Amino acid sequence: MRLSTRNQLKGTITEVELGTVMAVVKVKLDGGDQIVTSSVTKDAALDLGLKAGQPATVFIKSTEVTIGVE
């Protein structure tokens, strides 16, 4: 996967909290104890199959935070 987003942080998903419409995803960054939290649609979380323990990359562009998985 190639993206124009330059701020790419690798980590591991620690929590996925599914709501009615949205999901809150927490990712612990590699090499430390920092956690990045992202709000994504519930449909996106389900389509990506996001689950705790899964490696993921956090993409940060401006004020938007997205998560990508392979």
PyMOL Python script that loads the backbone (N, CA, C, O; Angstrom):
from pymol import cmd

cmd.read_pdbstr("""\
ATOM      1  N   MET A   1       0.852  -1.160   0.000  1.00  0.00           N
ATOM      2  CA  MET A   1       0.000   0.000   0.000  1.00  0.00           C
ATOM      3  C   MET A   1       0.905   1.232   0.000  1.00  0.00           C
ATOM      4  O   MET A   1       1.813   1.336   0.824  1.00  0.00           O
ATOM      5  N   ARG A   2       0.660   2.157  -0.916  1.00  0.00           N
ATOM      6  CA  ARG A   2       1.396   3.415  -0.975  1.00  0.00           C
ATOM      7  C   ARG A   2       0.426   4.562  -0.744  1.00  0.00           C
ATOM      8  O   ARG A   2      -0.630   4.634  -1.371  1.00  0.00           O
ATOM      9  N   LEU A   3       0.800   5.464   0.170  1.00  0.00           N
ATOM     10  CA  LEU A   3      -0.041   6.609   0.496  1.00  0.00           C
ATOM     11  C   LEU A   3       0.797   7.877   0.497  1.00  0.00           C
ATOM     12  O   LEU A   3       2.011   7.821   0.689  1.00  0.00           O
ATOM     13  N   SER A   4       0.159   9.008   0.286  1.00  0.00           N
ATOM     14  CA  SER A   4       0.860  10.284   0.347  1.00  0.00           C
ATOM     15  C   SER A   4       1.032  10.774   1.778  1.00  0.00           C
ATOM     16  O   SER A   4       1.819  11.689   2.022  1.00  0.00           O
ATOM     17  N   THR A   5       0.328  10.196   2.709  1.00  0.00           N
ATOM     18  CA  THR A   5       0.421  10.610   4.110  1.00  0.00           C
ATOM     19  C   THR A   5       1.814  10.277   4.644  1.00  0.00           C
ATOM     20  O   THR A   5       2.232   9.120   4.611  1.00  0.00           O
ATOM     21  N   ARG A   6       2.524  11.278   5.128  1.00  0.00           N
ATOM     22  CA  ARG A   6       3.910  11.093   5.582  1.00  0.00           C
ATOM     23  C   ARG A   6       4.004  10.626   7.033  1.00  0.00           C
ATOM     24  O   ARG A   6       4.951   9.925   7.390  1.00  0.00           O
ATOM     25  N   ASN A   7       3.054  10.994   7.862  1.00  0.00           N
ATOM     26  CA  ASN A   7       3.091  10.626   9.279  1.00  0.00           C
ATOM     27  C   ASN A   7       2.447   9.258   9.465  1.00  0.00           C
ATOM     28  O   ASN A   7       1.230   9.139   9.605  1.00  0.00           O
ATOM     29  N   GLN A   8       3.291   8.228   9.464  1.00  0.00           N
ATOM     30  CA  GLN A   8       2.817   6.852   9.587  1.00  0.00           C
ATOM     31  C   GLN A   8       3.476   6.227  10.808  1.00  0.00           C
ATOM     32  O   GLN A   8       4.699   6.103  10.868  1.00  0.00           O
ATOM     33  N   LEU A   9       2.654   5.833  11.784  1.00  0.00           N
ATOM     34  CA  LEU A   9       3.149   5.301  13.049  1.00  0.00           C
ATOM     35  C   LEU A   9       2.692   3.857  13.212  1.00  0.00           C
ATOM     36  O   LEU A   9       1.495   3.571  13.171  1.00  0.00           O
ATOM     37  N   LYS A  10       3.636   2.960  13.393  1.00  0.00           N
ATOM     38  CA  LYS A  10       3.304   1.540  13.537  1.00  0.00           C
ATOM     39  C   LYS A  10       3.035   1.201  14.997  1.00  0.00           C
ATOM     40  O   LYS A  10       3.644   1.762  15.908  1.00  0.00           O
ATOM     41  N   GLY A  11       2.108   0.271  15.195  1.00  0.00           N
ATOM     42  CA  GLY A  11       1.777  -0.140  16.546  1.00  0.00           C
ATOM     43  C   GLY A  11       0.882  -1.355  16.543  1.00  0.00           C
ATOM     44  O   GLY A  11       0.773  -2.070  15.546  1.00  0.00           O
ATOM     45  N   THR A  12       0.244  -1.577  17.677  1.00  0.00           N
ATOM     46  CA  THR A  12      -0.646  -2.718  17.871  1.00  0.00           C
ATOM     47  C   THR A  12      -1.964  -2.225  18.441  1.00  0.00           C
ATOM     48  O   THR A  12      -1.984  -1.440  19.389  1.00  0.00           O
ATOM     49  N   ILE A  13      -3.065  -2.684  17.862  1.00  0.00           N
ATOM     50  CA  ILE A  13      -4.385  -2.320  18.367  1.00  0.00           C
ATOM     51  C   ILE A  13      -4.555  -2.927  19.757  1.00  0.00           C
ATOM     52  O   ILE A  13      -4.348  -4.126  19.946  1.00  0.00           O
ATOM     53  N   THR A  14      -4.932  -2.099  20.722  1.00  0.00           N
ATOM     54  CA  THR A  14      -5.145  -2.590  22.087  1.00  0.00           C
ATOM     55  C   THR A  14      -6.617  -2.693  22.432  1.00  0.00           C
ATOM     56  O   THR A  14      -7.000  -3.448  23.326  1.00  0.00           O
ATOM     57  N   GLU A  15      -7.454  -1.925  21.716  1.00  0.00           N
ATOM     58  CA  GLU A  15      -8.887  -1.916  22.054  1.00  0.00           C
ATOM     59  C   GLU A  15      -9.701  -1.430  20.868  1.00  0.00           C
ATOM     60  O   GLU A  15      -9.316  -0.486  20.176  1.00  0.00           O
ATOM     61  N   VAL A  16     -10.829  -2.085  20.643  1.00  0.00           N
ATOM     62  CA  VAL A  16     -11.812  -1.641  19.651  1.00  0.00           C
ATOM     63  C   VAL A  16     -13.156  -1.613  20.347  1.00  0.00           C
ATOM     64  O   VAL A  16     -13.674  -2.655  20.749  1.00  0.00           O
ATOM     65  N   GLU A  17     -13.726  -0.424  20.491  1.00  0.00           N
ATOM     66  CA  GLU A  17     -15.023  -0.262  21.152  1.00  0.00           C
ATOM     67  C   GLU A  17     -16.055   0.116  20.091  1.00  0.00           C
ATOM     68  O   GLU A  17     -16.057   1.237  19.581  1.00  0.00           O
ATOM     69  N   LEU A  18     -16.931  -0.835  19.766  1.00  0.00           N
ATOM     70  CA  LEU A  18     -17.948  -0.605  18.744  1.00  0.00           C
ATOM     71  C   LEU A  18     -19.180   0.041  19.350  1.00  0.00           C
ATOM     72  O   LEU A  18     -19.756  -0.468  20.311  1.00  0.00           O
ATOM     73  N   GLY A  19     -19.575   1.170  18.775  1.00  0.00           N
ATOM     74  CA  GLY A  19     -20.809   1.828  19.173  1.00  0.00           C
ATOM     75  C   GLY A  19     -21.884   1.551  18.139  1.00  0.00           C
ATOM     76  O   GLY A  19     -21.723   0.663  17.301  1.00  0.00           O
ATOM     77  N   THR A  20     -22.958   2.285  18.186  1.00  0.00           N
ATOM     78  CA  THR A  20     -24.057   2.112  17.247  1.00  0.00           C
ATOM     79  C   THR A  20     -23.641   2.507  15.835  1.00  0.00           C
ATOM     80  O   THR A  20     -23.963   1.812  14.872  1.00  0.00           O
ATOM     81  N   VAL A  21     -22.921   3.632  15.714  1.00  0.00           N
ATOM     82  CA  VAL A  21     -22.522   4.155  14.406  1.00  0.00           C
ATOM     83  C   VAL A  21     -21.008   4.254  14.275  1.00  0.00           C
ATOM     84  O   VAL A  21     -20.458   4.023  13.199  1.00  0.00           O
ATOM     85  N   MET A  22     -20.336   4.599  15.374  1.00  0.00           N
ATOM     86  CA  MET A  22     -18.890   4.831  15.356  1.00  0.00           C
ATOM     87  C   MET A  22     -18.159   3.779  16.183  1.00  0.00           C
ATOM     88  O   MET A  22     -18.761   3.075  16.995  1.00  0.00           O
ATOM     89  N   ALA A  23     -16.846   3.687  15.958  1.00  0.00           N
ATOM     90  CA  ALA A  23     -15.981   2.812  16.747  1.00  0.00           C
ATOM     91  C   ALA A  23     -14.795   3.634  17.227  1.00  0.00           C
ATOM     92  O   ALA A  23     -14.304   4.507  16.512  1.00  0.00           O
ATOM     93  N   VAL A  24     -14.341   3.348  18.438  1.00  0.00           N
ATOM     94  CA  VAL A  24     -13.144   3.970  18.985  1.00  0.00           C
ATOM     95  C   VAL A  24     -12.056   2.906  18.977  1.00  0.00           C
ATOM     96  O   VAL A  24     -12.228   1.822  19.535  1.00  0.00           O
ATOM     97  N   VAL A  25     -10.933   3.227  18.337  1.00  0.00           N
ATOM     98  CA  VAL A  25      -9.830   2.274  18.192  1.00  0.00           C
ATOM     99  C   VAL A  25      -8.606   2.862  18.877  1.00  0.00           C
ATOM    100  O   VAL A  25      -8.226   4.002  18.609  1.00  0.00           O
ATOM    101  N   LYS A  26      -7.987   2.081  19.763  1.00  0.00           N
ATOM    102  CA  LYS A  26      -6.776   2.514  20.453  1.00  0.00           C
ATOM    103  C   LYS A  26      -5.606   1.683  19.946  1.00  0.00           C
ATOM    104  O   LYS A  26      -5.684   0.458  19.856  1.00  0.00           O
ATOM    105  N   VAL A  27      -4.509   2.383  19.615  1.00  0.00           N
ATOM    106  CA  VAL A  27      -3.309   1.733  19.091  1.00  0.00           C
ATOM    107  C   VAL A  27      -2.122   2.132  19.956  1.00  0.00           C
ATOM    108  O   VAL A  27      -1.841   3.318  20.126  1.00  0.00           O
ATOM    109  N   LYS A  28      -1.422   1.130  20.507  1.00  0.00           N
ATOM    110  CA  LYS A  28      -0.202   1.383  21.274  1.00  0.00           C
ATOM    111  C   LYS A  28       0.950   1.412  20.275  1.00  0.00           C
ATOM    112  O   LYS A  28       1.176   0.447  19.546  1.00  0.00           O
ATOM    113  N   LEU A  29       1.676   2.529  20.250  1.00  0.00           N
ATOM    114  CA  LEU A  29       2.752   2.696  19.294  1.00  0.00           C
ATOM    115  C   LEU A  29       3.960   1.840  19.665  1.00  0.00           C
ATOM    116  O   LEU A  29       4.272   1.657  20.842  1.00  0.00           O
ATOM    117  N   ASP A  30       4.633   1.321  18.640  1.00  0.00           N
ATOM    118  CA  ASP A  30       5.827   0.514  18.853  1.00  0.00           C
ATOM    119  C   ASP A  30       6.905   1.326  19.570  1.00  0.00           C
ATOM    120  O   ASP A  30       7.065   2.519  19.314  1.00  0.00           O
ATOM    121  N   GLY A  31       7.635   0.677  20.459  1.00  0.00           N
ATOM    122  CA  GLY A  31       8.770   1.307  21.115  1.00  0.00           C
ATOM    123  C   GLY A  31       8.435   2.161  22.312  1.00  0.00           C
ATOM    124  O   GLY A  31       9.300   2.896  22.788  1.00  0.00           O
ATOM    125  N   GLY A  32       7.225   2.098  22.818  1.00  0.00           N
ATOM    126  CA  GLY A  32       6.890   2.918  23.974  1.00  0.00           C
ATOM    127  C   GLY A  32       5.510   2.611  24.507  1.00  0.00           C
ATOM    128  O   GLY A  32       4.897   1.600  24.161  1.00  0.00           O
ATOM    129  N   ASP A  33       5.032   3.504  25.357  1.00  0.00           N
ATOM    130  CA  ASP A  33       3.720   3.329  25.979  1.00  0.00           C
ATOM    131  C   ASP A  33       2.680   4.298  25.440  1.00  0.00           C
ATOM    132  O   ASP A  33       1.594   4.412  26.010  1.00  0.00           O
ATOM    133  N   GLN A  34       2.989   4.998  24.357  1.00  0.00           N
ATOM    134  CA  GLN A  34       2.049   5.969  23.811  1.00  0.00           C
ATOM    135  C   GLN A  34       0.880   5.271  23.125  1.00  0.00           C
ATOM    136  O   GLN A  34       1.054   4.296  22.395  1.00  0.00           O
ATOM    137  N   ILE A  35      -0.315   5.798  23.379  1.00  0.00           N
ATOM    138  CA  ILE A  35      -1.546   5.287  22.776  1.00  0.00           C
ATOM    139  C   ILE A  35      -2.134   6.378  21.893  1.00  0.00           C
ATOM    140  O   ILE A  35      -2.267   7.526  22.315  1.00  0.00           O
ATOM    141  N   VAL A  36      -2.484   6.012  20.670  1.00  0.00           N
ATOM    142  CA  VAL A  36      -3.194   6.912  19.768  1.00  0.00           C
ATOM    143  C   VAL A  36      -4.622   6.399  19.667  1.00  0.00           C
ATOM    144  O   VAL A  36      -4.841   5.207  19.452  1.00  0.00           O
ATOM    145  N   THR A  37      -5.592   7.289  19.820  1.00  0.00           N
ATOM    146  CA  THR A  37      -7.002   6.929  19.745  1.00  0.00           C
ATOM    147  C   THR A  37      -7.607   7.529  18.492  1.00  0.00           C
ATOM    148  O   THR A  37      -7.407   8.707  18.193  1.00  0.00           O
ATOM    149  N   SER A  38      -8.349   6.708  17.761  1.00  0.00           N
ATOM    150  CA  SER A  38      -8.992   7.162  16.531  1.00  0.00           C
ATOM    151  C   SER A  38     -10.466   6.781  16.548  1.00  0.00           C
ATOM    152  O   SER A  38     -10.836   5.700  17.007  1.00  0.00           O
ATOM    153  N   SER A  39     -11.295   7.675  16.045  1.00  0.00           N
ATOM    154  CA  SER A  39     -12.713   7.375  15.847  1.00  0.00           C
ATOM    155  C   SER A  39     -12.928   7.099  14.366  1.00  0.00           C
ATOM    156  O   SER A  39     -12.610   7.928  13.513  1.00  0.00           O
ATOM    157  N   VAL A  40     -13.472   5.926  14.075  1.00  0.00           N
ATOM    158  CA  VAL A  40     -13.784   5.540  12.700  1.00  0.00           C
ATOM    159  C   VAL A  40     -15.230   5.059  12.681  1.00  0.00           C
ATOM    160  O   VAL A  40     -15.813   4.803  13.735  1.00  0.00           O
ATOM    161  N   THR A  41     -15.804   4.936  11.506  1.00  0.00           N
ATOM    162  CA  THR A  41     -17.166   4.416  11.466  1.00  0.00           C
ATOM    163  C   THR A  41     -17.165   2.951  11.877  1.00  0.00           C
ATOM    164  O   THR A  41     -16.173   2.246  11.690  1.00  0.00           O
ATOM    165  N   LYS A  42     -18.257   2.508  12.425  1.00  0.00           N
ATOM    166  CA  LYS A  42     -18.404   1.111  12.813  1.00  0.00           C
ATOM    167  C   LYS A  42     -18.242   0.218  11.587  1.00  0.00           C
ATOM    168  O   LYS A  42     -17.597  -0.828  11.657  1.00  0.00           O
ATOM    169  N   ASP A  43     -18.833   0.636  10.456  1.00  0.00           N
ATOM    170  CA  ASP A  43     -18.709  -0.143   9.221  1.00  0.00           C
ATOM    171  C   ASP A  43     -17.251  -0.303   8.807  1.00  0.00           C
ATOM    172  O   ASP A  43     -16.847  -1.387   8.384  1.00  0.00           O
ATOM    173  N   ALA A  44     -16.452   0.764   8.924  1.00  0.00           N
ATOM    174  CA  ALA A  44     -15.039   0.692   8.559  1.00  0.00           C
ATOM    175  C   ALA A  44     -14.291  -0.272   9.472  1.00  0.00           C
ATOM    176  O   ALA A  44     -13.478  -1.069   9.003  1.00  0.00           O
ATOM    177  N   ALA A  45     -14.561  -0.203  10.769  1.00  0.00           N
ATOM    178  CA  ALA A  45     -13.902  -1.100  11.721  1.00  0.00           C
ATOM    179  C   ALA A  45     -14.232  -2.556  11.412  1.00  0.00           C
ATOM    180  O   ALA A  45     -13.362  -3.425  11.466  1.00  0.00           O
ATOM    181  N   LEU A  46     -15.497  -2.815  11.089  1.00  0.00           N
ATOM    182  CA  LEU A  46     -15.908  -4.188  10.760  1.00  0.00           C
ATOM    183  C   LEU A  46     -15.321  -4.623   9.428  1.00  0.00           C
ATOM    184  O   LEU A  46     -14.858  -5.757   9.305  1.00  0.00           O
ATOM    185  N   ASP A  47     -15.329  -3.742   8.420  1.00  0.00           N
ATOM    186  CA  ASP A  47     -14.771  -4.081   7.107  1.00  0.00           C
ATOM    187  C   ASP A  47     -13.284  -4.395   7.193  1.00  0.00           C
ATOM    188  O   ASP A  47     -12.800  -5.298   6.510  1.00  0.00           O
ATOM    189  N   LEU A  48     -12.544  -3.643   8.042  1.00  0.00           N
ATOM    190  CA  LEU A  48     -11.114  -3.871   8.208  1.00  0.00           C
ATOM    191  C   LEU A  48     -10.817  -5.048   9.137  1.00  0.00           C
ATOM    192  O   LEU A  48      -9.684  -5.525   9.201  1.00  0.00           O
ATOM    193  N   GLY A  49     -11.834  -5.510   9.851  1.00  0.00           N
ATOM    194  CA  GLY A  49     -11.633  -6.619  10.784  1.00  0.00           C
ATOM    195  C   GLY A  49     -10.749  -6.229  11.957  1.00  0.00           C
ATOM    196  O   GLY A  49      -9.961  -7.043  12.438  1.00  0.00           O
ATOM    197  N   LEU A  50     -10.875  -4.985  12.425  1.00  0.00           N
ATOM    198  CA  LEU A  50     -10.022  -4.504  13.508  1.00  0.00           C
ATOM    199  C   LEU A  50     -10.303  -5.263  14.795  1.00  0.00           C
ATOM    200  O   LEU A  50     -11.452  -5.459  15.191  1.00  0.00           O
ATOM    201  N   LYS A  51      -9.198  -5.691  15.447  1.00  0.00           N
ATOM    202  CA  LYS A  51      -9.333  -6.406  16.717  1.00  0.00           C
ATOM    203  C   LYS A  51      -8.075  -6.199  17.553  1.00  0.00           C
ATOM    204  O   LYS A  51      -6.996  -5.942  17.020  1.00  0.00           O
ATOM    205  N   ALA A  52      -8.230  -6.314  18.861  1.00  0.00           N
ATOM    206  CA  ALA A  52      -7.110  -6.169  19.784  1.00  0.00           C
ATOM    207  C   ALA A  52      -6.031  -7.185  19.459  1.00  0.00           C
ATOM    208  O   ALA A  52      -6.332  -8.338  19.148  1.00  0.00           O
ATOM    209  N   GLY A  53      -4.768  -6.760  19.529  1.00  0.00           N
ATOM    210  CA  GLY A  53      -3.630  -7.622  19.258  1.00  0.00           C
ATOM    211  C   GLY A  53      -3.159  -7.566  17.815  1.00  0.00           C
ATOM    212  O   GLY A  53      -2.102  -8.107  17.488  1.00  0.00           O
ATOM    213  N   GLN A  54      -3.919  -6.928  16.961  1.00  0.00           N
ATOM    214  CA  GLN A  54      -3.598  -6.859  15.537  1.00  0.00           C
ATOM    215  C   GLN A  54      -2.608  -5.718  15.271  1.00  0.00           C
ATOM    216  O   GLN A  54      -2.815  -4.601  15.744  1.00  0.00           O
ATOM    217  N   PRO A  55      -1.527  -5.991  14.511  1.00  0.00           N
ATOM    218  CA  PRO A  55      -0.638  -4.900  14.120  1.00  0.00           C
ATOM    219  C   PRO A  55      -1.381  -3.937  13.200  1.00  0.00           C
ATOM    220  O   PRO A  55      -2.213  -4.355  12.396  1.00  0.00           O
ATOM    221  N   ALA A  56      -1.076  -2.644  13.323  1.00  0.00           N
ATOM    222  CA  ALA A  56      -1.741  -1.644  12.497  1.00  0.00           C
ATOM    223  C   ALA A  56      -0.821  -0.443  12.332  1.00  0.00           C
ATOM    224  O   ALA A  56       0.125  -0.261  13.099  1.00  0.00           O
ATOM    225  N   THR A  57      -1.104   0.361  11.340  1.00  0.00           N
ATOM    226  CA  THR A  57      -0.386   1.612  11.131  1.00  0.00           C
ATOM    227  C   THR A  57      -1.367   2.762  11.272  1.00  0.00           C
ATOM    228  O   THR A  57      -2.445   2.749  10.677  1.00  0.00           O
ATOM    229  N   VAL A  58      -0.986   3.762  12.066  1.00  0.00           N
ATOM    230  CA  VAL A  58      -1.795   4.959  12.255  1.00  0.00           C
ATOM    231  C   VAL A  58      -1.280   5.999  11.257  1.00  0.00           C
ATOM    232  O   VAL A  58      -0.084   6.287  11.212  1.00  0.00           O
ATOM    233  N   PHE A  59      -2.185   6.552  10.465  1.00  0.00           N
ATOM    234  CA  PHE A  59      -1.833   7.581   9.488  1.00  0.00           C
ATOM    235  C   PHE A  59      -2.391   8.910   9.982  1.00  0.00           C
ATOM    236  O   PHE A  59      -3.584   9.016  10.266  1.00  0.00           O
ATOM    237  N   ILE A  60      -1.532   9.925  10.086  1.00  0.00           N
ATOM    238  CA  ILE A  60      -1.968  11.220  10.602  1.00  0.00           C
ATOM    239  C   ILE A  60      -1.735  12.269   9.522  1.00  0.00           C
ATOM    240  O   ILE A  60      -0.613  12.463   9.054  1.00  0.00           O
ATOM    241  N   LYS A  61      -2.808  12.935   9.139  1.00  0.00           N
ATOM    242  CA  LYS A  61      -2.722  14.021   8.163  1.00  0.00           C
ATOM    243  C   LYS A  61      -3.563  15.168   8.687  1.00  0.00           C
ATOM    244  O   LYS A  61      -4.777  15.040   8.845  1.00  0.00           O
ATOM    245  N   SER A  62      -2.921  16.274   8.951  1.00  0.00           N
ATOM    246  CA  SER A  62      -3.592  17.455   9.454  1.00  0.00           C
ATOM    247  C   SER A  62      -4.335  17.099  10.743  1.00  0.00           C
ATOM    248  O   SER A  62      -3.706  16.665  11.708  1.00  0.00           O
ATOM    249  N   THR A  63      -5.658  17.272  10.779  1.00  0.00           N
ATOM    250  CA  THR A  63      -6.433  16.944  11.984  1.00  0.00           C
ATOM    251  C   THR A  63      -7.106  15.589  11.872  1.00  0.00           C
ATOM    252  O   THR A  63      -7.873  15.210  12.757  1.00  0.00           O
ATOM    253  N   GLU A  64      -6.839  14.862  10.821  1.00  0.00           N
ATOM    254  CA  GLU A  64      -7.484  13.563  10.616  1.00  0.00           C
ATOM    255  C   GLU A  64      -6.541  12.435  11.001  1.00  0.00           C
ATOM    256  O   GLU A  64      -5.358  12.464  10.662  1.00  0.00           O
ATOM    257  N   VAL A  65      -7.064  11.439  11.709  1.00  0.00           N
ATOM    258  CA  VAL A  65      -6.293  10.254  12.057  1.00  0.00           C
ATOM    259  C   VAL A  65      -7.012   9.048  11.474  1.00  0.00           C
ATOM    260  O   VAL A  65      -8.185   8.813  11.765  1.00  0.00           O
ATOM    261  N   THR A  66      -6.300   8.282  10.645  1.00  0.00           N
ATOM    262  CA  THR A  66      -6.877   7.070  10.068  1.00  0.00           C
ATOM    263  C   THR A  66      -5.980   5.889  10.385  1.00  0.00           C
ATOM    264  O   THR A  66      -4.819   6.067  10.754  1.00  0.00           O
ATOM    265  N   ILE A  67      -6.507   4.700  10.245  1.00  0.00           N
ATOM    266  CA  ILE A  67      -5.740   3.491  10.524  1.00  0.00           C
ATOM    267  C   ILE A  67      -5.748   2.615   9.288  1.00  0.00           C
ATOM    268  O   ILE A  67      -6.787   2.454   8.648  1.00  0.00           O
ATOM    269  N   GLY A  68      -4.604   2.047   8.945  1.00  0.00           N
ATOM    270  CA  GLY A  68      -4.532   1.138   7.808  1.00  0.00           C
ATOM    271  C   GLY A  68      -3.983  -0.204   8.241  1.00  0.00           C
ATOM    272  O   GLY A  68      -3.081  -0.278   9.075  1.00  0.00           O
ATOM    273  N   VAL A  69      -4.518  -1.238   7.686  1.00  0.00           N
ATOM    274  CA  VAL A  69      -4.032  -2.592   7.945  1.00  0.00           C
ATOM    275  C   VAL A  69      -3.848  -3.307   6.606  1.00  0.00           C
ATOM    276  O   VAL A  69      -4.475  -2.947   5.610  1.00  0.00           O
ATOM    277  N   GLU A  70      -2.999  -4.304   6.593  1.00  0.00           N
ATOM    278  CA  GLU A  70      -2.767  -5.078   5.373  1.00  0.00           C
ATOM    279  C   GLU A  70      -3.491  -6.390   5.474  1.00  0.00           C
ATOM    280  O   GLU A  70      -3.430  -7.202   4.550  1.00  0.00           O
TER     281      GLU A  70
END
""", "prot")
cmd.dss("prot")
cmd.show_as("cartoon", "prot")
cmd.util.cbc("prot")
cmd.orient("prot")
